[in-house]
Amino acid sequence: MICCCFFTSANKSYADSKVTLNDQKKEIKRSLESLKDLDYQTWQIIVYPSSKESKNLILRIVGYPGSLRIDHPTSLMVNSGRKTWDLKDITINSKINVEALNDSAVEFDLSTLIAELDKNRPLRLSLPGLINDLPIPPYLVSEWRSLAE
């Protein structure tokens, strides 16, 4: 019975979508997921709106603290089939205090990419020297697109 329950729910995967409070005590819905790249390094992927009124989405990628250091600015390459996006590092321009982010975190504006996606296609992320290939599954892309609505 336990094995049956385990295997029937194994195919269903959902991003961890939560509602949190920002620094102005307003609720913000965000997406949070931990994924492994093709080198088996774990990354935390967080997508959240830049403000409650704005539909602009911020993508934050966080590595394991102490195991790496991300030099800013850096560009994120995103591929989906024949389409490619080059997202610029906005960590230093972020409204959040830069000291609050450790050396293993980086932020990007995800709005243009989400606006150009018409389907929940899998994505591949690449950060030069850090992430060779981080697959983003379609269920997570769907979660991100729902945050933009």
DSSP file (Angstrom, degrees, kcal/mol; ACC not computed):
  #  RESIDUE AA STRUCTURE BP1 BP2  ACC     N-H-->O    O-->H-N    N-H-->O    O-->H-N    TCO  KAPPA ALPHA  PHI   PSI    X-CA   Y-CA   Z-CA
    1    1 A M     >        0   0    0      0, 0.0     4,-2.0     0, 0.0     5,-0.2   0.000 360.0 360.0 360.0 -44.6    0.0    0.0    0.0
    2    2 A I  H  >  +     0   0    0      1,-0.2     4,-2.3     2,-0.2     5,-0.1   0.917 360.0  49.7 -64.8 -43.7    2.8    2.5    0.9
    3    3 A C  H  > S+     0   0    0      1,-0.2     4,-2.5     2,-0.2     5,-0.2   0.900 108.8  53.3 -62.0 -40.2    4.7    1.7   -2.3
    4    4 A C  H  > S+     0   0    0      1,-0.2     4,-1.7     2,-0.2    -1,-0.2   0.916 110.7  46.1 -60.9 -44.5    1.6    2.2   -4.3
    5    5 A C  H  X S+     0   0    0     -4,-2.0     4,-1.3     1,-0.2    -1,-0.2   0.879 112.4  51.7 -65.5 -38.5    1.0    5.6   -2.8
    6    6 A F  H  X S+     0   0    0     -4,-2.3     4,-0.5     1,-0.2    -2,-0.2   0.932 113.0  42.6 -65.2 -47.0    4.7    6.6   -3.3
    7    7 A F  H  < S+     0   0    0     -4,-2.5     4,-0.4     1,-0.2     3,-0.2   0.782 109.6  56.4 -75.8 -26.3    4.8    5.7   -7.0
    8    8 A T  H  < S+     0   0    0     -4,-1.7     3,-0.3    -5,-0.2    -1,-0.2   0.820 113.1  40.7 -74.5 -28.4    1.5    7.2   -7.9
    9    9 A S  H >< S+     0   0    0     -4,-1.3     3,-0.8    -3,-0.2    -1,-0.2   0.496  93.5  86.2 -94.5  -3.1    2.5   10.6   -6.6
   10   10 A A  T 3< S+     0   0    0     -4,-0.5    -1,-0.2     1,-0.2    -2,-0.1   0.800  84.4  55.8 -68.5 -28.7    6.0   10.5   -7.9
   11   11 A N  T 3  S+     0   0    0     -4,-0.4     2,-0.7    -3,-0.3    -1,-0.2   0.687  90.6  84.3 -77.8 -17.8    5.1   11.8  -11.4
   12   12 A K    <   +     0   0    0     -3,-0.8     2,-0.4    -4,-0.1    -1,-0.0  -0.777  56.0 171.5 -92.4 117.7    3.5   15.0   -9.9
   13   13 A S        +     0   0    0     -2,-0.7     2,-0.4     2,-0.0    -3,-0.0  -0.988   4.9 179.7-126.7 134.8    6.0   17.7   -9.3
   14   14 A Y        -     0   0    0     -2,-0.4   126,-0.1   126,-0.0     2,-0.1  -0.978  29.0-115.0-133.0 145.6    5.1   21.2   -8.3
   15   15 A A        -     0   0    0     -2,-0.4     2,-1.4   124,-0.3    18,-0.2  -0.396  39.5-104.5 -70.8 157.2    7.2   24.3   -7.6
   16   16 A D  E     -A   32   0A   0     16,-1.8    16,-1.6    -2,-0.1     2,-0.6  -0.694  44.5-175.3 -87.3  92.0    7.0   25.6   -4.0
   17   17 A S  E     +A   31   0A   0     -2,-1.4     2,-0.3    14,-0.2    14,-0.2  -0.794  11.0 169.7 -92.9 123.2    4.8   28.6   -4.5
   18   18 A K  E     -A   30   0A   0     12,-2.2    12,-3.1    -2,-0.6     2,-0.5  -0.904  34.7-129.7-134.0 159.6    4.4   30.6   -1.4
   19   19 A V  E     +A   29   0A   0     -2,-0.3     2,-0.3    10,-0.2    10,-0.2  -0.955  36.4 170.8-108.4 123.9    3.1   34.0   -0.2
   20   20 A T  E     -A   28   0A   0      8,-2.9     8,-3.3    -2,-0.5     2,-0.4  -0.787  33.5-107.0-126.6 170.3    5.6   35.9    2.0
   21   21 A L  E     -A   27   0A   0     -2,-0.3     6,-0.2     6,-0.2     2,-0.1  -0.839  29.1-149.0-100.0 135.5    5.7   39.4    3.4
   22   22 A N    >   -     0   0    0      4,-2.5     3,-1.9    -2,-0.4    -1,-0.0  -0.222  42.3 -81.7 -88.8-172.1    8.2   42.0    2.0
   23   23 A D  T 3  S+     0   0    0      1,-0.3    -1,-0.0     2,-0.1    -2,-0.0   0.696 131.1  54.7 -68.6 -17.7    9.9   44.8    3.9
   24   24 A Q  T 3  S-     0   0    0      2,-0.1    -1,-0.3     0, 0.0     3,-0.1   0.224 119.3-110.1 -94.8  13.9    6.7   47.0    3.6
   25   25 A K  S <  S+     0   0    0     -3,-1.9     2,-0.4     1,-0.2    -2,-0.1   0.769  74.8 137.0  64.3  28.7    4.6   44.2    5.2
   26   26 A K        -     0   0    0      1,-0.0    -4,-2.5     2,-0.0    -1,-0.2  -0.835  59.3-109.0-103.8 145.5    2.8   43.5    1.9
   27   27 A E  E     -A   21   0A   0     -2,-0.4     2,-0.4    -6,-0.2    -6,-0.2  -0.508  35.1-174.7 -74.1 136.9    2.2   40.0    0.7
   28   28 A I  E     -A   20   0A   0     -8,-3.3    -8,-2.9    -2,-0.2     2,-0.4  -0.996  18.0-139.8-133.3 128.0    4.2   38.8   -2.3
   29   29 A K  E     +A   19   0A   0     -2,-0.4     2,-0.3   -10,-0.2   -10,-0.2  -0.714  31.0 174.7 -85.5 135.6    3.8   35.5   -4.1
   30   30 A R  E     -A   18   0A   0    -12,-3.1   -12,-2.2    -2,-0.4     2,-0.4  -0.915  29.2-127.5-138.7 163.9    7.0   33.8   -5.1
   31   31 A S  E     -AB  17  47A   0     16,-2.8    16,-2.2    -2,-0.3     2,-0.4  -0.950  25.0-176.8-114.0 134.2    8.3   30.6   -6.6
   32   32 A L  E     +AB  16  46A   0    -16,-1.6   -16,-1.8    -2,-0.4     2,-0.3  -0.996  11.0 155.6-135.5 128.2   11.0   28.6   -4.8
   33   33 A E  E     - B   0  45A   0     12,-2.0    12,-3.6    -2,-0.4     2,-0.5  -0.992  31.8-140.8-151.6 142.8   12.7   25.4   -6.1
   34   34 A S  E     + B   0  44A   0     -2,-0.3     2,-0.3    10,-0.2    10,-0.2  -0.935  30.8 175.7-104.9 127.3   16.0   23.6   -5.6
   35   35 A L  E     - B   0  43A   0      8,-2.8     8,-3.2    -2,-0.5     2,-0.4  -0.927  25.2-131.3-131.4 153.6   17.4   22.1   -8.7
   36   36 A K  E     - B   0  42A   0     -2,-0.3     6,-0.2     6,-0.2     2,-0.1  -0.865  19.0-141.0-104.0 138.7   20.6   20.2   -9.7
   37   37 A D    >   -     0   0    0      4,-2.4     3,-1.9    -2,-0.4    97,-0.2  -0.250  40.4 -88.7 -83.5-177.9   22.7   21.2  -12.7
   38   38 A L  T 3  S+     0   0    0     95,-2.3    96,-0.1     1,-0.3    -1,-0.1   0.627 129.9  58.2 -71.7 -10.8   24.4   18.6  -14.9
   39   39 A D  T 3  S-     0   0    0     94,-0.2    -1,-0.3     2,-0.1     3,-0.1   0.262 119.0-112.4 -95.5   9.6   27.5   18.7  -12.7
   40   40 A Y    <   +     0   0    0     -3,-1.9     2,-0.4     1,-0.3    -2,-0.1   0.684  69.6 143.2  66.7  22.7   25.2   17.7   -9.7
   41   41 A Q        -     0   0    0     22,-0.0    -4,-2.4     1,-0.0     2,-0.4  -0.775  48.5-128.2 -88.4 138.6   25.6   21.1   -7.9
   42   42 A T  E     -B   36   0A   0     -2,-0.4    22,-0.4    -6,-0.2     2,-0.4  -0.716  26.7-175.1 -91.9 136.1   22.4   22.2   -6.2
   43   43 A W  E     -B   35   0A   0     -8,-3.2    -8,-2.8    -2,-0.4     2,-0.6  -0.977  21.4-135.7-128.6 140.4   21.0   25.7   -6.8
   44   44 A Q  E     -BC  34  62A   0     18,-2.9    18,-2.4    -2,-0.4     2,-0.5  -0.871  20.3-160.1 -96.2 127.0   18.1   27.4   -5.3
   45   45 A I  E     +BC  33  61A   0    -12,-3.6   -12,-2.0    -2,-0.6     2,-0.4  -0.937  11.9 178.9-112.5 119.5   15.9   29.2   -7.8
   46   46 A I  E     -BC  32  60A   0     14,-2.7    14,-3.4    -2,-0.5     2,-0.4  -0.981   6.7-174.9-124.1 130.0   13.6   31.9   -6.6
   47   47 A V  E     +BC  31  59A   0    -16,-2.2   -16,-2.8    -2,-0.4    12,-0.2  -0.993  16.6 155.1-124.5 130.1   11.3   34.0   -8.8
   48   48 A Y  E     - C   0  58A   0     10,-1.9    10,-3.2    -2,-0.4   -18,-0.2  -0.985  45.2 -95.1-149.7 154.8    9.3   36.9   -7.3
   49   49 A P  E     - C   0  57A   0      0, 0.0     8,-0.3     0, 0.0     3,-0.1  -0.445  29.2-128.5 -71.4 146.6    7.7   40.2   -8.6
   50   50 A S  S    S-     0   0    0      6,-2.8     2,-0.3     1,-0.2     7,-0.1   0.805  90.1  -8.4 -67.1 -27.5    9.9   43.3   -8.2
   51   51 A S  S    S-     0   0    0      5,-0.4    -1,-0.2     3,-0.3     3,-0.1  -0.965  73.5-105.7-157.9 166.4    6.9   44.9   -6.4
   52   52 A K  S    S+     0   0    0     -2,-0.3    -1,-0.1     1,-0.2    -2,-0.1   0.846 120.9  45.4 -66.0 -33.1    3.2   44.1   -5.8
   53   53 A E  S    S+     0   0    0     -3,-0.0    -1,-0.2    -4,-0.0     2,-0.2   0.747 104.2  76.1 -81.0 -24.1    2.1   46.7   -8.4
   54   54 A S        -     0   0    0     -3,-0.1    -3,-0.3     1,-0.1     0, 0.0  -0.588  62.7-153.8 -93.5 149.4    4.6   45.6  -11.0
   55   55 A K        +     0   0    0     -2,-0.2     2,-0.2    -6,-0.1    -1,-0.1   0.344  60.0 121.0 -96.7   3.2    4.5   42.5  -13.2
   56   56 A N        -     0   0    0     -5,-0.1    -6,-2.8     1,-0.0     2,-0.4  -0.508  53.6-148.5 -69.4 133.0    8.3   42.5  -13.6
   57   57 A L  E     -C   49   0A   0     -8,-0.3    53,-2.8    -2,-0.2    54,-0.7  -0.846   5.1-151.3-108.3 141.5    9.8   39.3  -12.3
   58   58 A I  E     -CD  48 109A   0    -10,-3.2   -10,-1.9    -2,-0.4     2,-0.6  -0.925   5.3-153.1-109.3 132.6   13.2   38.9  -10.6
   59   59 A L  E     -CD  47 108A   0     49,-3.2    49,-2.4    -2,-0.4     2,-0.5  -0.934  11.6-169.6-105.0 121.2   15.1   35.6  -10.9
   60   60 A R  E     -CD  46 107A   0    -14,-3.4   -14,-2.7    -2,-0.6     2,-0.5  -0.955   3.0-165.7-112.4 128.3   17.5   34.9   -8.0
   61   61 A I  E     -CD  45 106A   0     45,-2.7    45,-1.9    -2,-0.5     2,-0.5  -0.960   7.9-172.1-112.9 126.6   19.9   32.0   -8.2
   62   62 A V  E     -CD  44 105A   0    -18,-2.4   -18,-2.9    -2,-0.5    43,-0.2  -0.977   4.1-164.0-124.8 126.8   21.6   31.0   -5.0
   63   63 A G        -     0   0    0     41,-3.2   -20,-0.1    -2,-0.5    41,-0.1  -0.444  47.6 -68.5 -95.2 176.2   24.4   28.5   -4.7
   64   64 A Y    >>  -     0   0    0    -22,-0.4     3,-1.9    -2,-0.2     4,-0.6  -0.532  62.1-112.3 -67.8 119.7   25.6   26.7   -1.6
   65   65 A P  B 34 S+f   68   0B   0      0, 0.0    -1,-0.1     0, 0.0     4,-0.1  -0.239  97.4  16.7 -57.7 136.9   27.2   29.5    0.6
   66   66 A G  T 34 S+     0   0    0      2,-0.5     3,-0.1     1,-0.0    -2,-0.1   0.195 107.9  82.9  88.9 -16.3   30.9   29.1    1.1
   67   67 A S  T <4 S+     0   0    0     -3,-1.9     2,-0.3     1,-0.2    -1,-0.0   0.643 100.8   8.7 -95.4 -15.1   31.4   26.7   -1.8
   68   68 A L  B  <  -f   65   0B   0     -4,-0.6    -2,-0.5    -5,-0.0     2,-0.4  -0.976  59.1-140.3-156.1 166.2   31.5   29.4   -4.6
   69   69 A R        -     0   0    0     -2,-0.3     2,-0.6    -4,-0.1    35,-0.2  -0.993  13.2-148.6-135.8 127.5   31.7   33.1   -5.2
   70   70 A I        -     0   0    0     33,-3.2     2,-0.4    -2,-0.4    35,-0.2  -0.857  12.9-146.1 -98.0 120.7   29.8   34.9   -8.0
   71   71 A D        -     0   0    0     -2,-0.6    -2,-0.0     2,-0.1    32,-0.0  -0.731  32.1-102.5 -85.8 131.6   31.6   37.9   -9.4
   72   72 A H  S    S+     0   0    0     -2,-0.4     2,-0.1     1,-0.1     3,-0.0  -0.787  92.8  37.5-103.4 146.6   29.2   40.7  -10.4
   73   73 A P  S    S+     0   0    0      0, 0.0     2,-0.3     0, 0.0    -1,-0.1   0.623  75.3 151.1 -83.3 153.9   28.2   41.7  -13.0
   74   74 A T        -     0   0    0     -2,-0.1    15,-0.6    -4,-0.1     2,-0.3  -0.955  37.0-124.3-138.8 157.2   27.7   38.4  -14.9
   75   75 A S  E     -G   88   0C   0     -2,-0.3     2,-0.5    13,-0.2    13,-0.2  -0.819  12.7-142.3-107.6 146.4   25.3   37.4  -17.7
   76   76 A L  E     -G   87   0C   0     11,-2.6    11,-2.8    -2,-0.3     2,-0.5  -0.926  10.7-150.7-106.7 124.1   22.9   34.5  -17.6
   77   77 A M  E     -GH  86 126C   0     49,-2.8    49,-2.0    -2,-0.5     2,-0.4  -0.836  13.8-170.6 -94.1 128.5   22.4   32.6  -20.9
   78   78 A V  E     -GH  85 125C   0      7,-2.7     7,-2.8    -2,-0.5     2,-0.4  -0.983   2.3-171.7-122.3 127.7   18.9   31.0  -21.2
   79   79 A N  E     +GH  84 124C   0     45,-2.3    45,-2.0    -2,-0.4     2,-0.2  -0.931  15.7 170.5-120.4 142.9   18.1   28.6  -24.0
   80   80 A S  E >   -G   83   0C   0      3,-2.4     3,-2.0    -2,-0.4     2,-0.4  -0.764  69.6 -58.8-147.8  99.3   14.8   27.1  -25.1
   81   81 A G  T 3  S-     0   0    0      1,-0.3    -1,-0.1    -2,-0.2    42,-0.0  -0.510 122.0 -13.9  64.9-121.6   15.0   25.2  -28.4
   82   82 A R  T 3  S+     0   0    0     -2,-0.4     2,-0.3    -3,-0.1    -1,-0.3   0.551 119.2  94.3 -89.6  -8.8   16.2   27.7  -31.0
   83   83 A K  E <   -G   80   0C   0     -3,-2.0    -3,-2.4     2,-0.0     2,-0.4  -0.633  52.1-174.5 -88.7 142.5   15.6   30.8  -28.8
   84   84 A T  E     -G   79   0C   0     -2,-0.3     2,-0.4    -5,-0.2    -5,-0.2  -0.999   5.5-168.4-136.6 137.8   18.3   32.3  -26.6
   85   85 A W  E     -G   78   0C   0     -7,-2.8    -7,-2.7    -2,-0.4     2,-0.6  -0.955  11.5-153.6-123.6 145.3   18.2   35.1  -24.1
   86   86 A D  E     -G   77   0C   0     -2,-0.4     2,-0.4    -9,-0.2    -9,-0.2  -0.928  18.3-163.1-117.9 102.6   21.1   36.9  -22.5
   87   87 A L  E     -G   76   0C   0    -11,-2.8   -11,-2.6    -2,-0.6     2,-0.2  -0.724  12.6-132.4 -93.4 134.3   19.9   38.3  -19.1
   88   88 A K  E     -G   75   0C   0     -2,-0.4    21,-0.7   -13,-0.2     2,-0.4  -0.564  23.9-105.6 -86.7 147.0   21.9   41.0  -17.4
   89   89 A D  B     +E  108   0A   0    -15,-0.6    19,-0.2    -2,-0.2     3,-0.1  -0.564  37.4 172.5 -70.7 123.0   23.0   40.9  -13.7
   90   90 A I     >  +     0   0    0     17,-2.7     4,-0.8    -2,-0.4    18,-0.2   0.158  42.8 113.4-116.3  16.4   20.9   43.3  -11.7
   91   91 A T  T >4 S+     0   0    0     16,-0.6     3,-0.8     1,-0.2    -1,-0.1   0.903  80.1  45.2 -57.2 -45.4   22.1   42.2   -8.2
   92   92 A I  T 34 S+     0   0    0      1,-0.2    -1,-0.2    15,-0.1     6,-0.2   0.829 114.4  49.4 -69.8 -31.8   23.9   45.5   -7.5
   93   93 A N  T 34 S+     0   0    0     -3,-0.1    -1,-0.2    -4,-0.1    -2,-0.2   0.507  86.1 122.4 -83.5  -4.7   20.9   47.6   -8.8
   94   94 A S    <<  -     0   0    0     -4,-0.8     4,-0.2    -3,-0.8    -3,-0.0  -0.215  68.6-131.4 -62.4 147.0   18.5   45.6   -6.6
   95   95 A K  S    S+     0   0    0      2,-0.1     2,-0.2   -45,-0.1    -1,-0.1   0.750  86.8  90.7 -68.0 -24.1   16.3   47.4   -4.1
   96   96 A I  S    S-     0   0    0      1,-0.1     2,-0.1    -5,-0.1     5,-0.1  -0.494 100.3 -93.4 -72.5 142.3   17.3   44.8   -1.6
   97   97 A N    >>  -     0   0    0     -2,-0.2     3,-1.7     1,-0.2     4,-0.7  -0.376  31.0-137.7 -56.8 124.7   20.4   45.7    0.4
   98   98 A V  G >4 S+     0   0    0      1,-0.3     3,-0.9     2,-0.2    -1,-0.2   0.819 102.3  61.3 -59.6 -31.9   23.4   44.2   -1.5
   99   99 A E  G 34 S+     0   0    0      1,-0.2    -1,-0.3     3,-0.0    -2,-0.1   0.771  93.7  64.8 -66.3 -23.8   24.9   43.1    1.9
  100  100 A A  G <4 S+     0   0    0     -3,-1.7     2,-0.4     2,-0.1    -1,-0.2   0.794  93.7  70.2 -69.6 -26.6   21.8   41.0    2.5
  101  101 A L  S << S-     0   0    0     -3,-0.9     2,-0.0    -4,-0.7     4,-0.0  -0.777  84.2-138.2 -89.8 132.5   22.7   38.8   -0.5
  102  102 A N    >   -     0   0    0     -2,-0.4     3,-1.4     1,-0.1    -2,-0.1  -0.237  31.8 -91.9 -82.5 178.9   25.8   36.7    0.1
  103  103 A D  T 3  S+     0   0    0      1,-0.3   -33,-3.2   -34,-0.1    -1,-0.1   0.592 122.0  62.3 -67.3 -10.1   28.5   36.1   -2.5
  104  104 A S  T 3  S+     0   0    0    -35,-0.2   -41,-3.2   -41,-0.1     2,-0.4   0.117  90.6  83.7-104.1  21.7   26.8   33.0   -3.8
  105  105 A A  E <   +D   62   0A   0     -3,-1.4     2,-0.3   -43,-0.2   -43,-0.2  -0.947  48.2 176.1-126.4 147.1   23.6   34.8   -5.0
  106  106 A V  E     -D   61   0A   0    -45,-1.9   -45,-2.7    -2,-0.4     2,-0.3  -0.992  13.5-149.7-146.6 147.5   22.8   36.6   -8.2
  107  107 A E  E     -D   60   0A   0     -2,-0.3   -17,-2.7   -47,-0.2   -16,-0.6  -0.927  11.5-177.3-124.7 147.0   19.7   38.3   -9.5
  108  108 A F  E     -DE  59  89A   0    -49,-2.4   -49,-3.2    -2,-0.3     2,-0.7  -0.969  34.0-111.3-137.8 151.2   18.3   38.8  -13.1
  109  109 A D  E     -D   58   0A   0    -21,-0.7     4,-0.2    -2,-0.3   -51,-0.2  -0.774  32.1-179.1 -82.8 117.8   15.3   40.6  -14.6
  110  110 A L     >  +     0   0    0    -53,-2.8     4,-2.3    -2,-0.7     5,-0.2   0.444  52.9  98.5 -96.6  -3.5   13.1   37.7  -16.0
  111  111 A S  H  > S+     0   0    0    -54,-0.7     4,-2.4     1,-0.2     5,-0.2   0.872  80.6  48.2 -60.5 -45.4   10.3   39.9  -17.4
  112  112 A T  H  > S+     0   0    0      1,-0.2     4,-1.4     2,-0.2    -1,-0.2   0.904 113.0  49.0 -65.2 -39.7   11.4   40.0  -21.1
  113  113 A L  H  > S+     0   0    0     -4,-0.2     4,-1.0     2,-0.2     3,-0.4   0.947 113.0  46.3 -63.5 -48.2   12.0   36.2  -21.2
  114  114 A I  H  < S+     0   0    0     -4,-2.3     3,-0.5     1,-0.2    -2,-0.2   0.879 109.9  54.8 -62.9 -38.6    8.6   35.5  -19.6
  115  115 A A  H  < S+     0   0    0     -4,-2.4    -1,-0.2     1,-0.2    -2,-0.2   0.826 109.3  48.0 -64.6 -31.3    6.8   37.9  -21.9
  116  116 A E  H  < S+     0   0    0     -4,-1.4     2,-0.4    -3,-0.4    -1,-0.2   0.638  91.6  93.3 -85.6 -15.3    8.3   36.2  -25.0
  117  117 A L     <  +     0   0    0     -4,-1.0     3,-0.1    -3,-0.5    -4,-0.0  -0.663  42.8 173.9 -81.0 128.2    7.3   32.7  -23.9
  118  118 A D        +     0   0    0     -2,-0.4     2,-0.3     1,-0.1    -1,-0.1   0.501  68.4  34.8-107.9  -7.8    4.0   31.5  -25.2
  119  119 A K  S    S-     0   0    0      2,-0.0     2,-1.9    22,-0.0    -1,-0.1  -0.923  90.9-100.4-138.8 164.0    4.2   27.9  -23.9
  120  120 A N        +     0   0    0     -2,-0.3    22,-0.1    -3,-0.1    21,-0.1  -0.539  58.7 167.6 -85.7  73.3    5.7   26.2  -20.8
  121  121 A R        -     0   0    0     -2,-1.9     2,-0.1    20,-0.1    20,-0.1  -0.569  41.2-101.6 -88.1 150.1    8.8   25.0  -22.5
  122  122 A P        -     0   0    0      0, 0.0     2,-0.3     0, 0.0   -41,-0.1  -0.432  40.2-153.3 -67.0 146.8   11.8   23.6  -20.7
  123  123 A L  E     - I   0 136C   0     13,-2.2    13,-3.3   -43,-0.1     2,-0.4  -0.816   9.0-146.6-118.7 159.7   14.7   26.1  -20.3
  124  124 A R  E     -HI  79 135C   0    -45,-2.0   -45,-2.3    -2,-0.3     2,-0.3  -0.991  14.7-158.5-128.1 122.8   18.4   25.7  -19.9
  125  125 A L  E     -HI  78 134C   0      9,-2.4     9,-2.4    -2,-0.4     2,-0.4  -0.787   9.5-177.2-103.1 144.2   20.4   28.2  -17.7
  126  126 A S  E     -H   77   0C   0    -49,-2.0   -49,-2.8    -2,-0.3     6,-0.2  -0.964  11.3-173.6-144.1 124.1   24.1   28.8  -18.0
  127  127 A L  E >>  - I   0 131C   0      4,-1.4     3,-2.5    -2,-0.4     4,-2.2  -0.974  40.6-110.3-113.7 116.6   26.3   31.1  -15.9
  128  128 A P  T 34 S+     0   0    0      0, 0.0     4,-0.1     0, 0.0   -53,-0.0  -0.182  98.3   1.6 -52.4 126.6   29.9   31.2  -17.3
  129  129 A G  T 34 S+     0   0    0      1,-0.1     3,-0.1     2,-0.1    -3,-0.0   0.309 135.9  51.1  81.6  -8.8   32.3   29.5  -15.0
  130  130 A L  T <4 S+     0   0    0     -3,-2.5     2,-0.6     1,-0.3    -1,-0.1   0.707 109.3  29.4-123.7 -53.6   29.6   28.5  -12.5
  131  131 A I  E  <  +I  127   0C   0     -4,-2.2    -4,-1.4     1,-0.2    -1,-0.3  -0.954  51.9 179.9-119.2 114.4   26.7   26.7  -14.1
  132  132 A N  E    S-     0   0C   0     -2,-0.6     2,-0.3     1,-0.3    -1,-0.2   0.918  78.9 -10.4 -76.0 -44.7   27.3   24.7  -17.3
  133  133 A D  E     -     0   0C   0     -7,-0.1   -95,-2.3    -6,-0.0    -1,-0.3  -0.791  60.3-179.8-161.6 110.0   23.7   23.6  -17.8
  134  134 A L  E     -I  125   0C   0     -9,-2.4    -9,-2.4    -2,-0.3     2,-0.3  -0.926  22.7-145.1-114.7 105.5   20.8   23.9  -15.3
  135  135 A P  E     -I  124   0C   0      0, 0.0   -11,-0.2     0, 0.0   -99,-0.1  -0.520   6.9-158.9 -73.8 133.0   17.6   22.4  -16.7
  136  136 A I  E     -I  123   0C   0    -13,-3.3   -13,-2.2    -2,-0.3     5,-0.0  -0.956  19.4-135.7-109.6 114.3   14.4   24.2  -15.8
  137  137 A P    >>  -     0   0    0      0, 0.0     4,-1.6     0, 0.0     3,-1.0  -0.258  19.6-110.7 -71.7 157.7   11.4   21.9  -16.2
  138  138 A P  H 3> S+     0   0    0      0, 0.0     4,-2.4     0, 0.0     5,-0.2   0.820 114.6  61.2 -57.7 -34.6    8.1   23.0  -17.8
  139  139 A Y  H 3> S+     0   0    0      1,-0.2     4,-1.6     2,-0.2  -124,-0.3   0.857 106.4  47.2 -63.6 -31.6    6.1   22.9  -14.5
  140  140 A L  H <> S+     0   0    0     -3,-1.0     4,-2.2     2,-0.2    -1,-0.2   0.871 109.5  52.1 -76.6 -37.1    8.5   25.5  -13.1
  141  141 A V  H  X S+     0   0    0     -4,-1.6     4,-2.5     2,-0.2    -2,-0.2   0.892 108.6  52.7 -62.0 -39.6    8.2   27.7  -16.2
  142  142 A S  H  X S+     0   0    0     -4,-2.4     4,-2.0     1,-0.2    -2,-0.2   0.908 107.6  51.1 -61.2 -42.7    4.4   27.4  -15.8
  143  143 A E  H  X S+     0   0    0     -4,-1.6     4,-1.3     2,-0.2    -2,-0.2   0.910 110.9  48.3 -61.4 -42.8    4.7   28.6  -12.2
  144  144 A W  H  X S+     0   0    0     -4,-2.2     4,-1.0     1,-0.2     3,-0.3   0.910 110.1  51.2 -64.6 -43.0    6.8   31.6  -13.3
  145  145 A R  H  X S+     0   0    0     -4,-2.5     4,-0.5     1,-0.2     3,-0.4   0.861 106.5  55.0 -64.1 -34.8    4.4   32.5  -16.0
  146  146 A S  H >< S+     0   0    0     -4,-2.0     3,-0.7     1,-0.2    -1,-0.2   0.819 102.5  57.1 -68.6 -29.3    1.5   32.4  -13.5
  147  147 A L  H 3< S+     0   0    0     -4,-1.3    -1,-0.2    -3,-0.3    -2,-0.2   0.790 102.4  56.0 -68.1 -26.9    3.4   34.9  -11.3
  148  148 A A  H 3<        0   0    0     -4,-1.0    -1,-0.2    -3,-0.4    -2,-0.2   0.617 360.0 360.0 -81.0 -12.7    3.5   37.4  -14.2
  149  149 A E    <<        0   0    0     -3,-0.7    -1,-0.2    -4,-0.5    -2,-0.1   0.474 360.0 360.0 -79.8 360.0   -0.3   37.3  -14.6
